[in-house]
């Protein structure tokens, strides 16, 4: 929940604290899925989990759209504060790359809030770059 709280502090209009039961249900489903469609990879130090990267496969665009299908996934990386700066996040991204390659994925993306400067630096250092722009608005009523 510390990760959710940190994101909530970045922008309470975008982030929320998910219900614990929903988080448990999600990770139980991903970890028990025999199809290996998605993955949760963990980093341990001295027997304690200090980080994880979640790899969630994205759906391919529908046949009627102009986008080329490309097997891709979005990743979410979390490292405990006390383990940061020790290569844990880098090791997790390497593991995500290996998993993606082994499962036929050719593109990984990470949704990063623009105010999360440390995450922007981290992903940029590992070769991630802005890809497109998401524009939006609330429907006019």
KAPEVEN-V978139 format. One record per helix or strand of 2 or more residues. SS is the DSSP state (helix for helix, strand for strand). FROM is the first residue (numbers start at 0). LEN is the number of residues. If there is no record, write none. Layout:
# KAPEVEN-V978139
ss: (SS SS)
from: (FROM FROM)
len: (LEN LEN)
This chain:
# KAPEVEN-V978139
ss: (helix helix strand strand strand helix helix strand helix)
from: (1 19 38 47 71 80 87 106 116)
len: (9 13 7 10 8 3 15 3 9)
